[in-house]
Amino acid sequence: MSRLNSACPRSLRSAAALSLVAALAVGCTAADAHTTVAGRAAVGTSPLPTVPPAQPPAQLTRAKVETAVGRLDDVVRDAMHRTGVPGVAVGVVYDDKVMYLKGFGVRKVGTNDRVGADTVFQLASVSKPLASTVVAAAVGEKTVGWDDPAVKYTPGFALKDPWVSRHVTLADLFSHRSGLPDHAGDLLENLGYDRSYILDHLHYEPLAPFRAHYAYTNFGLTEAAVATARAAGTSWEKLSADKVYRPLGMNSSSSSFADYEKAGNRAALHVKTGSTWRAAYVRDPDAQSPAGGASSTVRDMTKWLRLQLGNGKFEGRQVVDADALEQTHMPHMVSEPPHSPAGRAGFYGLGWNVSYDDQGRLKLGHSGGFALGAATNVALLPSEKLGIVVLTNGEPIGVPEAISATFLDTAQTGRPTVDWLKFLGPIFQQTLQGERSQVDYSKPPASPAPAKANSAYTGTYTNQYYGPMTVSAQGNELTMQLGPRKQRFVLTHYDGDTFSYRTTGEMAVGLSGVTFTADSSGRADKVRVENLDSSGLGTFTRKD
């Protein structure tokens, strides 16, 4: 999350405006939902005071929750029947008890391997609230402070503005208010660059006003988590295990892709082509592990829900300091401004989407999504001591959010007030369509201008952010190589000096343009790759 995140390009990816649907999934009404969806652009404002509002008394009863739990089987089966998503696992916690724990469907299409409570799923961006829990544990132990600058622990870290580099804090990075653009660094990961390279190159990214602009950034959050691990003298993967997974007995959870990959009882990723689901891809998210690389089971995740709803306590032990954890649950940035006088703002905390309902109750949530085949959701009503986690092995089309929303709606009103799957599905589809190029490269002009000879384009080009590009000719076919693994892409002529290529990986957006610019001799000296140019960094300059 993380082809899906908000209304900007790549808005649902790795689940950023899955923020939107996560907010919808935590106890809002149909009217609330329509108001929220009316505007999805993530516009920021200045940080908010860190004074938590008083929570109203609990309004739900055990009987109401049990009624909603009793209908969950049907809710899940209905969502699976209507979408065909291969596998779903659901866990519900209420008043520190696990009320529901069940798997449905298969781990991989074409097999009889059933999903159960102990099936390991990739969490995508649900990794973020897990990560903020780990950092809260370190904050409680005085290893770091939420307001510590990241450079205190990673002196080489830099953003484009030196002043911002010196002052950006762990909390700034966890709440997406550093000024980095939406999904900064994700395209580098898509090309195969590792975590170190990506974090070292964030200083090329343009910055919006510091602490006055919200933009969802997997690698900004990753930097804050890595800085915390360095302060603790260990790796992020080990810190996560030491501070959260092991103390809670989350024995099937990990922040390392290798652990997910070697799990025997794991769910494969699935994408949908037409009406057919297929297990076509593998997604290694280690580069952004704190933001999107955790894996877990619903059994393990219910233990974490109990910790969250118990103010850092688990089975009588204070595992995470309550004050440090509470900071993660408070608004730190406006992520969704109100779009009408009666509208309600949405906020981002530290790894959480944060909002409030008509009764003034705190609502916490987060979604995760891999375009290559995973979708997840977690939703909490802390004052009600109620939480639900839904894990699926299908690409993001709204299934986990719809299940969460239907359950919480039923617990509060006795029935769903909206057909949540019908409501959310088009939002996902619309957002995905908005990510594609405005040019339909599959339909060249009727009389395209001819291309130059291949020799005018071939050669090596450089880019300070994306590294080298090699354009070569194989027969009459031009190809482009990018990234440390030298991924090869075929260039198809479109018009004049413009070609197209098919994007691949988590950040794929279909066909995208590649436009060469020639010097006075007629030889190309620059080339702009359209889908790499969202921050103005996609132009390569000839080296030879």
C-alpha positions, -999 to +999 in steps of 0.1 A: +000+000+000+017-003-004-022-002-074-036+013-045-038+055-015-060+096-017-070+113-050-035+122-062-015+099-085-010+064-070-035+074-043-044+040-030-009+024-033+004+006-002-028+020+012-026+057+017-062+066+009-070+033+020-068+059+048-101+072+035-118+038+036-102+029+069-119+060+083-152+049+068-148+015+082-147+026+119-183+032+129-195+060+106-229+063+092-240+065+055-242+103+058-207+105+072-194+082+045-208+103+016-194+135+032-159+120+036-158+106+001-169+140-014-133+151-013-103+128-011-074+152-017-050+151+013-046+188+022-025+194+054-026+220+081-004+228+110+001+202+138-026+200+164-023+203+202-015+170+219-044+171+244-065+140+240-103+147+242-123+131+270-139+099+258-176+094+263-188+064+283-192+031+265-225+029+245-223-007+233-234-037+252-221-072+251-254-083+236-250-059+207-215-070+200-225-107+202-253-100+176-228-085+152-203-113+158-231-138+152-236-124+117-199-122+107-199-156+090-226-144+066-209-110+061-176-127+051-192-153+029-213-127+011-183-105+004-164-136-009-193-147-031-198-113-046-161-107-053-145-141-056-116-131-033-098-164-025-092-161+012-102-141+042-093-143+079-111-122+106-105-116+143-126-096+168-117-084+203-141-070+228-135-061+264-101-079+263-116-111+250-112-127+216-148-130+204-142-143+169-113-159+151-119-176+118-105-182+083-124-187+051-115-198+016-081-209+003-046-198+007-039-202-030-064-207-059-062-241-075-054-258-042-074-271-012-051-254+013-076-237+036-072-203+053-074-205+091-067-184+122-030-193+119-025-185+082+002-159+077-008-129+055+013-100+043-001-070+061+009-042+037+003-008+054-013-023+085+024-026+093+024+011+101+003+010+134+024-021+143+055-001+137+043+028+158+036+003+186+073-008+184+085+028+185+061+036+214+078+008+234+112+024+227+098+058+237+085+044+270+120+030+277+136+064+270+156+049+241+141+077+218+115+104+221+087+111+196+100+146+193+136+136+187+151+147+153+158+117+131+194+129+125+201+124+162+203+087+155+210+087+117+233+117+112+236+111+075+198+115+069+189+145+048+160+161+030+162+188+004+161+216+029+189+215+054+168+232+081+141+206+078+168+179+078+180+191+112+145+194+127+123+167+112+113+144+141+102+108+145+066+121+150+068+142+119+078+112+098+053+089+114+024+114+108+034+122+071+040+159+077+077+161+068+070+178+035+081+149+013+058+143-016+032+115-018+049+081-019+084+095-020+108+067-027+083+041-038+093+042-074+129+035-064+118+005-046+098-006-076+129-005-097+147-027-072+167-003-051+173-013-014+163+006+017+197+022+022+198+036-014+162+049-011+167+067+022+200+082+010+182+096-020+152+112-004+171+145-003+165+149-041+127+150-035+111+184-035+095+195-002+062+210+005+059+233+036+072+215+067+045+204+091+019+222+070+013+196+043+001+159+046+015+134+021+016+097+027+052+085+025+062+049+032+099+057+033+096+088+055+080+065+081+106+039+074+134+064+082+119+071+116+116+034+124+152+027+113+164+056+134+147+041+164+163+008+158+198+024+154+192+042+187+185+008+203+216-007+187+198-033+166+179-038+133+143-029+128+134-065+123+149-076+156+135-045+175+100-054+163+103-089+175+119-079+208+094-052+217+061-064+204+060-098+187+078-119+214+063-102+245+028-107+231+034-143+219+029-133+183+049-163+172+039-162+136+045-125+131+076-109+115+090-078+099+112-098+075+100-111+042+121-142+045+100-153+075+068-149+056+082-168+026+093-198+047+060-201+066+043-233+055+008-220+063+009-187+043-015-170+020-003-163-016-010-129-033-038-128-058-048-103-086-081-103-105-082-104-143-118-101-154-136-124-131-107-147-125-083-146-095-048-158-100-016-161-079+007-143-102+031-122-082+055-122-052+060-089-033+092-085-012+086-053+008+117-055+030+129-021+018+099-005+035+095-031+062+082-007+090+057+008+066+045-022+047+066-053+053+051-071+083+033-104+081+010-120+107-020-141+114-054-130+128-047-150+159-015-130+165-032-097+155-059-101+181-032-101+207-020-068+194-056-055+194-058-064+230-026-044+237-039-014+218-073-015+236-057-022+269-035+010+269-003-010+264-012-038+288-014-075+278-025-102+302-018-080+332+017-068+320+025-033+309+043-042+277+042-007+262+042+025+282+006+039+282+016+075+276+039+067+247+012+045+231-015+072+237+006+096+216+000+073+186-037+075+190-040+113+189-043+136+159-009+149+147-019+161+112-050+169+092-052+143+065-087+149+052-101+184+056-139+189+059-155+196+026-186+213+038-196+234+069-211+203+084-182+180+073-159+162+095-121+163+093-099+133+092-065+131+109-034+110+110-018+101+143+014+081+145+008+052+122-029+055+126-059+072+109-076+091+136-112+104+136-142+110+159-178+101+155-211+119+163-208+108+199-173+121+202-158+086+203-122+081+191-120+060+160-087+044+149-081+025+117-057+016+089-059-003+057-031-020+038-030-029+001-005-044-024-016-040-060+002-073-065-024-091-043-031-082-007-057-062+012-060-057+050-078-036+075-079-029+112-105-008+130-108+001+167-133+019+189-111+023+220-138+037+243-159+006+235-129-018+239-139-031+205-116-039+175-116-060+143-089-071+120-095-085+085-068-100+063-073-111+027-051-125-001-066-105-029-058-071-044-075-041-029-111-039-040-127-029-007-134-064+008-116-060+042-129-025+047-165-036+039-163-064+063-150-042+091-176-014+084-205-039+082-195-055+115-191-021+134-223-007+118-242-038+129-228-036+165-240+000+168-272+001+149-283-035+147-278-038+110-256-023+082-269+012+072-250+009+039-242-019+015-205-012+023-191-034-004-212-018-031-203+016-017-166+012-014-159-009-045-164+020-070-141+042-049-112+018-053-119+014-090-122+051-097-090+058-078-071+032-098-083+046-131-070+080-120-035+067-117-031+059-154-016+082-180-038+107-195-025+096-229-038+063-243-006+049-257-023+018-270-039+039-297-011+059-317-022+088-338-036+079-372-006+095-389+022+095-364+054+114-370+082+090-378+109+081-353+145+088-359+170+061-365+175+038-335+211+051-333+198+086-324+184+072-291+207+044-281+233+050-254+237+056-216+218+083-197+222+093-161+198+105-134+209+115-099+178+100-083+170+069-105+206+061-115+216+050-150+195+042-180+207+022-210+188+024-243+198-002-268+187-017-301+181-054-307+172-057-344+145-031-350+135-031-313+145-004-288+148-014-252+154+005-220+172-008-189+166+007-155+175+000-119+202-021-101+188-053-116+188-038-151+151-044-157+145-044-194+115-027-210+106-027-247+100+007-262+071+009-286+069+038-310+040+062-304+046+095-322+078+113-332+103+110-305+078+095-280+076+059-272+056+039-246+065+010-224+045-013-200+052-006-164+055-035-140+056-042-103+037-027-073+037+007-089+026-004-124+002+021-141-002+004-175+014+020-205+035+051-198+054+075-221+091+078-228+100+110-247+135+118-261+147+153-268+173+157-295+202+183-297+211+203-328+228+172-343+196+152-342+210+129-315+189+125-283+205+142-253+177+138-228+148+114-222+119+119-199+101+088-184+066+099-177+056+076-148+089+084-130+084+121-133+057+127-106+081+148-086+099+163-115+128+138-112+121+117-143+145+132-169+177+114-177+207+131-194+229+115-219+263+104-205+280+091-237 
